[in-house]
């Protein structure tokens, strides 16, 4: 629904996937915009280079692939997209642990393998509302490739009906103030971080500052520097190796 909503407003948006139309939530998009949907089959490398080609013509490609399968197109991400600084949106599904999908589908490496790629911007939403905001952010982003990583879980229907909130470029978000421990969390680990901080405060009188590190690359260095000047105990939470 999110990409359909954006596509209705931006005729340049196209969606690409690699034999994962249903798994990446693009079935309705394909029905509504058949001429703007491309399923290239089990060929992630081609999907990436194809997206790069579309981007050179002024199209806005949203490339939806599972994290673990995106690894297959690593060379194409670097050579065909990033080094050309093309405006491809990588929608990285199944980021982190995926439960019953099994170990071959765990998306445990994308933060590491994408962070070192030049010109790449990486975001991770804390919930469905922020995911929607990030997709709009990516739609208006014209400074090179951008990746949004999100977990397997479905978005509750109510969350996608809230008004769009503009995300400040490269900004983190302090969700809870504290004085004893700094918790830096991203994506699916933000909610557990808040629950842990509540437990520590209620049961052990330990006060935690919880930060939503929604921009993984680049980091919000200004906020990070300020936070590290206040805390000598720091905990980071992420689903990544």
C-alpha positions in Angstrom: 0.0 0.0 0.0 2.8 2.4 0.9 4.5 2.2 -2.5 1.1 2.4 -4.3 0.4 5.6 -2.4 3.6 7.2 -3.5 3.3 5.9 -7.1 -0.1 7.6 -7.4 1.6 10.9 -6.6 4.8 10.4 -8.5 4.5 8.9 -12.1 8.2 8.3 -12.2 8.1 5.6 -9.5 8.5 2.0 -10.7 8.8 -1.2 -8.6 11.3 -4.0 -9.2 11.5 -7.3 -7.5 13.2 -10.7 -8.1 10.5 -13.4 -8.0 9.2 -12.0 -4.7 6.2 -10.1 -5.7 4.0 -11.4 -2.9 6.7 -11.7 -0.3 7.7 -8.0 -0.7 4.1 -6.8 -0.7 4.0 -5.7 -4.3 1.0 -7.6 -5.5 -1.4 -4.7 -5.3 1.2 -2.4 -6.9 1.5 -4.8 -9.8 -2.3 -4.9 -10.2 -2.7 -1.1 -10.1 0.5 -0.2 -12.1 1.2 -3.2 -14.4 3.3 -1.0 -16.8 5.4 0.2 -13.9 6.1 -3.1 -12.2 8.9 -5.5 -13.1 9.5 -9.0 -11.8 12.8 -10.1 -13.2 12.8 -13.6 -11.8 15.4 -15.0 -9.5 18.1 -12.7 -10.8 19.0 -10.1 -8.1 22.1 -9.1 -9.9 20.1 -8.2 -13.0 17.4 -6.5 -10.9 20.1 -4.2 -9.4 21.7 -3.3 -12.8 18.2 -2.9 -14.4 17.3 -0.4 -11.6 20.5 1.5 -12.3 19.6 1.7 -16.0 16.1 3.0 -15.1 17.5 5.6 -12.8 19.7 7.0 -15.5 16.6 7.9 -17.5 15.0 9.9 -14.6 12.8 7.1 -13.4 12.5 6.5 -9.6 13.1 2.7 -9.1 12.1 1.1 -5.8 14.0 -2.2 -5.7 12.4 -4.6 -3.2 14.5 -7.6 -2.3 15.0 -9.7 0.9 18.2 -8.8 2.7 19.8 -12.2 2.4 19.2 -12.3 -1.4 20.5 -8.8 -1.9 23.9 -10.2 -1.1 23.9 -11.8 -4.5 24.0 -8.4 -6.2 26.8 -6.9 -4.1 29.1 -6.2 -7.1 26.2 -4.5 -9.0 25.3 -2.4 -6.0 28.8 -1.0 -5.8 29.7 -0.8 -9.5 26.4 -0.1 -11.3 24.5 2.0 -8.6 26.8 3.5 -5.9 29.8 4.5 -8.0 27.4 6.1 -10.5 25.6 7.8 -7.5 22.2 6.8 -9.0 18.9 7.4 -7.3 17.9 3.8 -6.6 15.8 3.1 -3.5 16.7 -0.3 -2.0 13.7 -1.6 0.0 15.4 -4.3 2.1 12.7 -6.7 3.3 13.4 -9.4 6.0 16.2 -7.4 7.6 17.2 -9.1 10.8 15.9 -12.4 12.2 13.0 -13.9 10.3 11.7 -16.7 12.5 10.1 -19.6 10.7 11.5 -18.4 7.3 14.7 -20.2 8.5 18.4 -19.4 8.8 19.0 -19.0 5.0 16.6 -16.0 5.1 18.0 -14.2 8.1 19.1 -10.7 7.0 22.0 -10.4 9.4 24.7 -8.7 7.2 23.2 -5.8 5.3 24.2 -3.1 7.7 27.8 -4.2 7.6 28.0 -4.8 3.8 26.1 -1.6 2.9 27.8 0.9 5.3 31.2 0.6 3.6 29.8 1.4 0.1 30.4 4.9 -1.1 27.4 7.3 -1.6 25.0 4.9 0.1 22.5 6.2 2.7 20.9 3.7 5.1 17.8 4.1 7.2 15.9 1.7 9.6 12.4 2.6 10.8 11.4 1.9 14.4 7.8 1.1 13.4 5.3 1.2 10.5 4.6 4.9 10.8 8.3 5.7 10.5 8.6 3.3 7.6 6.0 5.2 5.7 7.7 8.5 6.4 11.0 7.0 5.3 9.5 5.8 2.0 8.3 9.4 1.3 11.8 10.7 2.3 13.4 8.3 -0.2 10.9 9.3 -2.9 12.1 12.9 -2.6 15.8 11.9 -2.1 18.0 12.8 -5.1 21.5 12.5 -3.7 22.3 8.9 -4.7 21.3 5.4 -3.6 19.3 5.0 -0.4 18.4 1.8 1.5 15.6 1.3 3.9 15.9 -2.0 6.0 12.8 -3.3 7.7 11.8 -6.6 9.4 9.5 -9.5 8.3 6.7 -8.4 10.5 3.5 -6.9 9.0 2.6 -3.3 9.5 -0.7 -2.9 11.5 -3.3 -1.3 9.2 -3.9 1.6 11.5 -0.3 2.8 11.4 -0.4 3.6 7.7 -3.3 6.1 8.0 -1.5 8.6 10.1 -0.3 11.9 8.5 3.1 12.0 6.8 5.8 13.5 9.1 8.9 14.9 7.5 12.1 13.3 8.7 15.0 15.6 9.3 17.9 14.6 7.1 20.5 12.4 8.9 18.8 12.9 12.3 18.4 10.6 15.3 15.6 10.8 17.8 15.8 10.7 21.6 12.7 8.7 22.7 13.4 8.7 26.4 15.7 10.7 28.6 17.9 9.1 31.3 21.1 9.6 33.3 22.8 6.2 33.9 23.0 4.3 30.6 22.8 5.3 27.0 21.0 2.8 24.7 21.5 3.3 21.0 19.0 1.2 19.0 18.0 0.9 15.4 15.1 -0.5 13.5 13.3 -3.5 15.1 15.4 -3.2 18.3 14.0 0.2 19.3 10.9 -1.2 20.9 12.8 -3.8 22.9 15.2 -1.0 24.0 12.2 1.0 25.4 10.9 -2.1 27.2 14.3 -2.9 28.7 14.7 0.7 29.9 11.3 0.6 31.5 12.2 -2.7 33.3 15.6 -1.3 34.5 13.9 1.8 35.8 11.0 0.1 37.5 12.9 -2.8 39.1 16.5 -1.6 39.5 16.2 2.2 39.6 18.5 2.4 36.6 17.7 5.4 34.3 18.3 4.9 30.6 18.4 7.3 27.7 17.0 5.6 24.6 17.8 6.8 21.1 16.3 5.8 17.8 19.3 5.7 15.5 17.2 5.7 12.4 20.0 6.9 10.1 22.6 4.2 10.1 24.6 5.9 7.5 25.6 8.6 7.9 25.4 8.7 11.7 24.0 11.7 13.5 27.5 12.7 14.6 26.4 15.9 16.3 23.9 14.1 18.5 26.3 11.1 19.1 29.1 13.4 20.3 26.7 15.2 22.6 25.4 12.0 24.1 28.8 10.4 24.6 29.9 13.5 26.6 27.1 12.7 29.1 27.4 8.9 29.4 30.2 6.5 30.1 28.0 3.4 29.8 26.7 2.8 26.3 24.7 -0.2 24.9 24.0 -0.6 21.2 21.2 -2.8 19.9 20.9 -4.0 16.3 19.9 -7.1 14.4 23.2 -7.4 12.5 26.5 -9.2 12.5 
